[in-house]
Amino acid sequence: MIEPHAPAPPGAPVSWGESGQSQAWLPVRPGTGRFLVLAGVFVCAACGLVYELELVALASYLMGDSVTQASVVLSVMVFAMGVGSLAAKRLRCRAAAGFGAVEAALALIGGCSAMALYAVFAWTGDWGGPWSAGPRCLLAAFSLAIGLLIGAEVPLLMELIQRIRRQDAGGAVADLFAADYVGALVGGLAFPFLLLPLLGQLTGALLTGAVNAVAGGALVLGLFRRDLSRRGRWLLLVANIVVLGLLATAAVMVDDFERAARQAVYGGDVRVALRTGVQEVVLTGGTHGRPLGLFLDGRLRVSGRDERLYHEALVHPAMSGGPHTRVLVLGGGDGLAVREVLRYAGVTRVDVIEPDPAVTRLARHDPALSALNRHALADRRVHVRTADVFCGLRSTRRAYDVVVADLPDPGITASAKLYSQEFYGLARRALAPGGRLVVHAGPVTSRPWVFWTVEATIRAADLRTVPYRVGGRASGFAAGPDRSPNGSRAPRDWGFVLAARTPPALTLDPREQRLGALTRASLRADARAASRTRVRGLPPSTLVHPRYAD
């Protein structure tokens, strides 16, 4: 690959290697050459961090439990970077050719990693359960490969920058790492604020790969082309063209790929699919007799087949236990819990704190969802506030007769703070004298440890509790941290905790209109069934020590 160095033309800048011998002449002055190498370090570092964040974000979205996925991806990648740095020592004599090959491979693997992982998730359906080794091995393989290639960059770039102008090792390392860390900063900020909201995970990763390939190829072929033989230059050029062609082809097909993958995951009746600044929102069915499904970040939050049972069990025991003039709904931007609250004539105000305005827009304007919630959000008594639920509850100054926590399952890491002792302390502060809090606490029979941790955490906030459950949950897409579309793994019940400053009464108001799925007898029987699953001695979950991770 490396041909004998030609003598430098008269007046051309000359660079010196570690041996002190003159190297091939550069097409620019040494100062400009060093700047270009450091600019390449900057770009490659930014791309490398985007690959890391993309793997963490996609793994968390597909498999849940973001702390675990982030730990696995980052630890494997950092380990691989060390191995890659050691392996790159063998390429120092061919630093230019080695760096060009590493960047082409990194661009292809990193750029296509998101599509490959999403394809496995969509078409194999093997992400659920703790022992689904195949997809997790694929995630580890991508982390390992990308880490190896990123780790190989630094020794090769160190060799290249020393070839331009001999410098003490400490100064060269400082310059190289300064450019690397600044590039990482830019990549880390570009991913959540630019690539993810504007392009999405798949297109963002493909574009990053293209930038990586162009930067690496341009640096080697433009600045160090004399370090390569004629054949080596052509091979590197063709390799980069092929990589860019593959990434461009994938970018052209990404919309069709997403539609096909989405249909493989959710079925063929996807009506709405959008990526908001908070989450991915998908609506399926709701027309031609097909039950409506609302998915948030791939987890089923509302199913038209059984939502009435869930929302009646969530709302009515709390509303029946005493005054219910002022009601606060935490989450519940779909309007379905509000629909049940508004069935009580004494309600004068309902405040809703929902983190995603896109959900409330759909609840107001989507024909199927707005019909299902009976246009509850259009009621003049309802006031919707867009805010993080924890921060919104913390800043509220009103006192409420009923607080309804209609939130995702506690086993999802992003929701852990909404099931913390601190959160329930804020909810207790928002309760009027005689007020009640009701919490959706996840399934009882399939995850009793999580359910009873919620109950213990509420008690730790100085509230008296009555746990209960309702069965009859429709099988289908798993709604909890387990993202598997395998219906056999989906929970079969919902668990709830009713709480107040004094022991609350678990009852239903006989004066209200008859409920569709819930009776006092069934409610009491289900409460007894829930109590038989009690796990004793569980510590509460707090902000600094969450205890819900699967």
C-alpha positions in Angstrom: 0.0 0.0 0.0 2.8 2.4 0.8 5.2 3.4 -2.0 8.6 5.0 -1.6 8.4 8.6 -0.7 9.2 10.9 -3.6 11.5 13.8 -2.9 9.7 17.1 -2.1 9.7 19.7 -4.8 11.7 22.8 -4.2 10.0 25.1 -1.7 7.4 22.5 -0.7 6.7 22.1 3.0 8.5 19.1 4.5 7.2 17.0 7.5 9.2 14.9 9.8 8.3 11.5 11.4 9.3 10.1 14.7 12.5 8.9 13.2 13.4 12.4 12.2 13.5 11.5 8.5 11.7 13.6 6.0 8.3 12.4 4.9 6.3 12.9 1.7 5.5 16.4 1.0 2.1 17.8 1.9 -0.1 19.9 -0.4 -0.4 22.5 2.3 1.8 24.2 4.9 2.4 22.3 8.2 0.3 24.7 10.2 -2.7 24.2 7.8 -2.1 20.5 7.8 -2.2 20.3 11.6 -5.4 22.4 11.5 -7.0 20.0 9.0 -6.1 16.9 11.0 -7.5 18.5 14.2 -10.7 19.4 12.2 -10.9 15.7 11.2 -10.5 14.7 14.8 -13.3 17.1 15.8 -15.7 15.7 13.1 -14.9 12.0 13.9 -15.3 12.6 17.6 -18.7 14.2 17.0 -19.8 11.3 14.8 -18.5 8.7 17.3 -20.6 10.2 20.2 -23.7 10.3 18.0 -23.3 6.6 17.4 -23.1 6.0 21.1 -26.1 8.1 21.9 -28.1 6.6 19.1 -27.4 3.0 20.4 -28.4 4.0 23.9 -31.6 5.8 22.8 -32.7 3.0 20.4 -31.9 0.3 22.9 -33.9 2.1 25.6 -36.8 2.6 23.2 -36.8 -1.0 22.0 -36.1 -2.8 25.3 -37.0 -0.4 28.0 -35.1 0.2 31.3 -32.8 3.0 30.0 -30.3 2.7 32.8 -29.5 -0.9 32.0 -29.3 -0.3 28.3 -27.1 2.8 28.7 -24.8 0.9 31.1 -24.4 -2.1 28.7 -23.8 0.0 25.6 -21.4 2.5 27.2 -19.4 -0.1 29.2 -19.0 -2.4 26.2 -18.1 0.5 24.0 -15.5 1.9 26.4 -13.9 -1.5 26.8 -13.8 -2.0 23.0 -12.2 1.4 22.6 -9.3 0.3 24.8 -8.9 -2.9 22.7 -9.1 -0.9 19.5 -6.4 1.5 20.7 -4.0 -1.5 21.4 -4.9 -3.1 18.0 -4.2 0.1 16.1 -0.5 0.0 17.2 0.1 -2.5 14.4 -1.2 0.0 11.9 1.0 2.9 12.8 3.4 2.2 10.0 0.5 2.5 7.6 -1.4 5.2 9.6 -3.0 6.9 6.6 -4.3 3.8 4.9 -5.4 2.4 8.3 -7.3 5.5 9.3 -9.1 5.7 6.0 -10.2 2.1 6.3 -11.3 2.5 9.9 -13.4 5.6 9.0 -15.1 3.9 6.1 -16.0 0.8 8.2 -17.1 3.1 11.1 -19.3 5.1 8.8 -21.0 2.0 7.4 -21.5 0.1 10.7 -22.5 3.1 12.8 -24.7 4.6 10.1 -26.6 1.4 9.5 -26.8 0.2 13.2 -30.1 1.9 13.9 -31.9 0.3 10.9 -30.4 -3.1 11.7 -31.5 -3.0 15.3 -35.0 -1.7 14.5 -35.4 -4.4 11.8 -34.6 -7.2 14.3 -37.1 -5.7 16.7 -39.8 -5.4 14.1 -39.5 -8.7 12.4 -38.3 -11.1 15.0 -40.4 -10.1 17.9 -37.8 -11.5 20.3 -37.1 -8.5 22.6 -39.2 -9.4 25.5 -38.1 -11.2 28.7 -34.7 -11.2 30.4 -33.3 -14.1 28.3 -33.9 -13.0 24.8 -30.2 -13.3 23.9 -30.3 -12.8 20.2 -31.2 -9.1 19.9 -29.2 -8.2 23.0 -26.2 -9.9 21.5 -26.7 -7.8 18.3 -26.7 -4.7 20.4 -23.5 -5.8 22.2 -22.0 -6.6 18.8 -22.7 -3.1 17.4 -21.3 -1.5 20.6 -18.2 -3.7 20.4 -17.6 -3.0 16.7 -18.2 0.7 17.0 -16.0 1.0 20.1 -13.1 -0.9 18.4 -13.2 1.4 15.5 -13.4 4.6 17.6 -10.6 3.4 19.8 -8.4 2.8 16.8 -8.8 6.4 15.6 -6.6 8.1 18.3 -3.3 6.2 17.8 -3.6 6.6 14.0 -4.4 10.3 14.2 -1.5 10.8 16.7 0.8 9.2 14.1 -0.6 11.4 11.3 -0.3 14.6 13.3 3.3 13.8 14.2 4.2 13.3 10.6 3.2 16.8 9.8 5.4 18.4 12.4 7.4 16.8 15.1 6.0 17.7 18.6 6.6 16.5 22.1 4.1 13.8 23.0 2.4 15.8 25.8 1.6 18.7 23.5 0.4 16.4 20.7 -1.9 14.5 23.1 -3.3 17.8 24.5 -4.1 19.1 21.0 -5.6 15.9 19.9 -7.8 15.4 22.9 -8.9 19.0 23.0 -10.3 18.6 19.4 -11.7 15.2 20.4 -13.5 16.5 23.5 -14.9 19.6 21.7 -16.2 17.4 18.9 -17.8 15.1 21.4 -19.5 18.1 23.0 -20.9 19.2 19.6 -22.0 15.6 18.7 -23.6 15.2 22.1 -25.7 18.4 21.7 -26.5 17.8 18.1 -28.1 14.4 18.7 -31.0 15.5 21.0 -31.5 19.0 19.8 -30.9 18.6 16.0 -30.7 15.1 14.6 -33.3 13.4 16.7 -36.1 16.0 16.4 -35.5 17.0 12.8 -34.4 13.7 11.2 -35.3 10.9 13.6 -33.0 8.1 14.8 -32.7 6.2 11.5 -32.0 9.1 9.1 -29.9 10.9 11.8 -27.6 7.8 12.0 -27.3 7.5 8.2 -26.4 11.2 7.9 -23.8 10.9 10.6 -22.3 7.9 8.8 -22.1 9.9 5.6 -20.4 12.8 7.3 -18.0 10.4 8.9 -17.1 8.8 5.6 -16.6 12.1 3.9 -14.4 13.5 6.7 -12.2 10.4 6.9 -11.8 10.0 3.2 -11.1 13.6 2.5 -8.5 13.8 5.2 -6.5 10.8 3.9 -7.0 11.3 0.2 -6.5 15.1 0.3 -3.7 15.5 2.8 -1.9 12.1 3.0 -2.5 10.7 -0.5 1.3 10.3 -1.0 1.4 7.8 1.9 -0.7 5.5 -0.2 0.2 3.7 -3.4 -1.9 4.4 -6.5 -3.8 1.1 -6.0 -4.4 2.0 -2.3 -5.8 5.4 -3.2 -8.2 3.9 -5.7 -9.3 1.2 -3.2 -10.0 3.8 -0.5 -11.8 6.0 -2.9 -14.0 3.1 -4.2 -14.7 1.9 -0.6 -15.9 5.4 0.4 -18.0 5.7 -2.7 -19.6 2.3 -1.9 -20.2 3.3 1.7 -21.8 6.6 0.7 -23.9 4.8 -1.9 -25.2 2.3 0.6 -26.0 5.0 3.1 -27.7 7.2 0.5 -29.8 4.2 -0.7 -30.8 3.4 2.9 -31.8 7.1 3.4 -34.0 7.0 0.3 -35.7 3.9 1.5 -35.9 4.9 5.2 -39.6 6.0 5.0 -40.7 2.8 3.3 -38.6 0.8 5.8 -40.2 2.7 8.8 -43.7 2.1 7.4 -43.1 -1.6 6.9 -41.4 -2.0 10.3 -44.2 -0.1 12.0 -46.8 -2.4 10.4 -44.8 -5.4 11.5 -44.9 -4.2 15.0 -48.3 -2.6 15.3 -50.3 -4.4 12.6 -51.6 -3.1 9.3 -54.0 -0.5 10.5 -51.6 2.3 11.7 -53.5 5.6 11.2 -51.2 8.1 13.0 -47.4 7.8 13.6 -45.4 10.8 14.8 -42.3 11.5 16.8 -42.8 14.3 19.2 -40.2 16.0 21.4 -41.2 13.7 24.2 -42.0 10.3 22.6 -43.2 8.3 19.6 -47.0 8.4 19.4 -48.9 5.8 17.3 -52.6 5.4 16.8 -54.0 2.2 15.3 -57.6 1.1 14.5 -60.6 3.1 15.7 -62.3 2.8 12.3 -64.4 0.1 10.5 -65.1 -1.7 13.8 -61.4 -2.2 14.7 -60.5 -1.4 18.3 -58.5 1.8 18.8 -54.9 1.4 20.1 -52.7 4.3 21.5 -49.0 3.4 21.7 -46.5 5.7 23.4 -42.9 4.8 22.8 -44.1 1.5 21.5 -46.0 0.5 24.7 -49.7 0.1 24.5 -51.3 2.8 26.7 -54.9 2.6 25.5 -56.8 -0.3 24.0 -60.4 0.2 22.9 -61.1 -3.4 23.9 -60.5 -2.9 27.6 -59.9 0.7 28.4 -63.3 1.2 30.0 -62.5 -1.4 32.7 -59.2 0.2 33.4 -60.4 3.8 33.6 -63.5 2.9 35.6 -61.3 1.1 38.1 -58.8 4.0 38.2 -61.3 6.8 38.7 -64.5 5.7 40.4 -63.3 4.3 43.7 -61.4 7.6 44.4 -64.4 9.8 43.2 -66.8 7.8 45.4 -65.0 8.1 48.6 -65.9 11.7 49.5 -66.0 15.2 48.0 -64.9 15.5 44.4 -65.4 19.2 43.5 -61.8 19.7 42.3 -59.9 17.0 40.6 -56.3 16.8 39.3 -55.3 14.2 36.6 -51.6 13.5 36.3 -50.9 12.2 32.8 -54.1 11.2 31.1 -53.7 13.5 28.1 -55.9 11.0 26.1 -58.9 12.4 28.0 -60.2 9.0 29.0 -59.8 9.4 32.8 -61.2 12.9 32.4 -64.3 11.3 30.7 -64.9 9.2 33.8 -64.3 12.2 36.2 -66.9 14.3 34.3 -69.6 11.7 34.9 -70.0 13.2 38.5 -72.3 16.2 38.5 -70.5 17.9 41.5 -67.2 18.4 39.6 -66.4 22.1 39.0 -62.8 22.0 37.9 -60.5 19.3 36.4 -56.8 20.1 35.9 -54.8 17.9 33.7 -50.9 17.9 33.6 -49.7 16.1 30.5 -46.1 16.2 29.3 -46.8 15.7 25.6 -49.0 18.3 23.8 -49.3 16.0 20.8 -51.3 13.5 22.9 -53.8 16.2 23.9 -54.1 17.4 20.3 -55.0 13.9 19.2 -57.4 13.5 22.1 -59.2 16.7 20.9 -59.1 16.3 17.2 -58.6 12.6 16.2 -62.2 11.4 15.3 -61.8 8.0 16.9 -60.0 9.0 20.1 -62.1 12.1 20.7 -65.3 10.0 20.3 -63.9 7.5 22.7 -63.2 10.1 25.4 -66.6 11.8 24.6 -64.8 15.1 23.8 -63.9 15.4 27.4 -61.1 17.9 26.9 -63.5 20.3 25.3 -65.5 20.6 28.5 -65.2 24.2 29.9 -64.4 22.7 33.4 -61.2 21.0 32.0 -57.9 22.9 32.0 -55.0 21.2 30.4 -51.4 22.2 31.3 -48.4 20.9 29.3 -45.5 20.2 31.7 -43.4 17.5 33.1 -45.7 15.8 35.5 -43.2 15.9 38.5 -42.5 19.6 38.0 -46.1 20.4 37.3 -47.2 18.7 40.5 -44.4 20.5 42.4 -45.5 23.9 41.2 -49.3 23.5 41.8 -50.8 25.6 44.5 -54.4 24.4 44.5 -55.8 21.8 46.8 -57.7 19.0 45.2 -60.4 16.6 46.5 -59.1 13.8 44.2 -55.7 13.3 42.5 -55.6 10.7 39.8 -52.2 9.4 38.7 -52.8 7.9 35.3 -49.2 7.2 34.5 -47.1 4.5 32.7 -46.0 1.4 34.4 -43.4 2.0 37.2 -41.0 -0.6 35.8 -40.2 1.8 33.0 -37.1 3.7 34.1 -38.2 7.0 32.7 -41.3 6.8 35.0 -39.5 5.9 38.2 -39.5 9.4 39.5 -43.3 9.5 39.2 -43.5 6.5 41.6 -41.0 7.9 44.1 -41.6 8.8 47.8 -40.8 12.4 46.9 -43.5 12.4 44.2 -46.1 11.0 46.6 -45.1 13.6 49.1 -46.0 16.3 46.6 -49.3 14.6 45.8 -50.1 14.5 49.6 -49.4 18.2 49.8 -51.9 18.8 46.9 -54.7 17.0 48.7 -57.5 18.9 50.4 -58.7 17.8 53.8 -60.4 14.5 53.1 -58.8 14.2 49.7 -57.9 10.9 48.0 -55.0 9.9 45.7 -55.3 7.0 43.3 -52.3 5.5 41.5 -52.0 3.1 38.7 -49.3 0.8 40.1 -48.8 -1.8 37.3 -50.0 -5.4 37.1 -50.3 -7.4 40.4 -50.0 -11.1 39.3 -47.1 -10.8 36.9 -45.0 -8.3 38.8 -46.1 -8.3 42.5 -42.7 -7.1 43.7 -43.1 -3.9 41.7 -46.8 -3.4 42.7 -46.1 -3.7 46.4 -43.0 -1.5 46.1 -45.4 1.2 44.9 -47.7 0.6 47.8 -44.8 0.7 50.3 -43.6 4.0 48.7 -47.0 5.6 49.1 -47.1 4.6 52.7 -43.7 6.0 53.2 -45.1 9.4 52.2 -47.4 9.3 55.3 -50.5 8.2 53.4 -52.9 5.3 54.3 -53.4 2.9 51.5 -56.0 0.4 50.1 -54.5 -1.7 47.2 -56.8 -3.3 44.7 -56.7 -4.9 41.2 -59.1 -5.7 38.4 -58.7 -8.6 36.0 -60.0 -9.0 32.5 -57.2 -7.2 30.8 -57.2 -8.0 27.1 -54.2 -10.0 25.9 -52.0 -8.4 23.2 -49.0 -6.1 23.0 -47.2 -5.8 26.3 -47.7 -2.5 27.9 -45.0 -2.5 30.6 -41.2 -2.5 30.4 -41.3 -5.7 28.4 -41.6 -4.5 24.9 -42.3 -7.9 23.3 -45.3 -8.0 20.9 -45.8 -11.6 22.1 -49.2 -11.5 23.7 -48.5 -14.4 26.0 -46.2 -12.2 28.0 -48.6 -9.4 28.4 -50.1 -8.7 31.9 -53.6 -10.0 32.6 -54.6 -7.4 35.2 -54.1 -3.9 36.5 -53.1 -2.9 40.0 -54.2 0.3 41.8 -53.6 1.9 45.1 -56.1 4.2 46.8 -54.6 6.5 49.4 -55.5 9.3 51.8 -54.3 10.9 55.0 -56.8 8.7 56.9 -57.8 5.1 55.9 -59.8 5.5 52.7 -63.0 3.5 52.0 -62.9 1.3 48.8 -66.4 1.7 47.5 -68.5 2.9 44.6 -71.2 5.5 44.9 -74.6 3.8 44.3 -76.2 7.1 43.4 -74.1 7.5 40.3 -75.1 5.9 37.0 -74.3 2.2 36.7 -70.8 1.4 35.5 -70.2 -0.7 32.5 -67.6 -3.2 33.9 -67.2 -2.5 37.6 -69.3 -3.4 40.6 -68.8 -3.0 44.4 -68.8 -6.8 44.8 -66.2 -7.4 42.2 -64.1 -4.5 43.5 -64.0 -5.9 47.0 -63.3 -9.4 45.7 -60.4 -8.1 43.6 -59.0 -6.2 46.6 -59.0 -9.4 48.6 -57.2 -11.2 45.7 -54.6 -8.4 45.6 -54.0 -8.6 49.3 -53.1 -12.3 49.0 -50.1 -11.4 46.8 -48.6 -9.0 49.3 -44.8 -8.9 49.5 -43.8 -7.6 52.9 -40.7 -5.7 54.0 -40.1 -3.8 50.8 -38.3 -0.5 51.1 -39.7 2.6 49.4 -38.4 3.9 46.1 -36.9 7.4 46.1 -35.4 9.7 43.5 -31.9 8.8 44.4 -32.6 5.1 44.9 -35.3 3.9 42.4 -36.3 0.3 43.0 -38.5 -0.5 40.0 -35.9 -1.6 37.3 -36.7 -5.1 36.0 
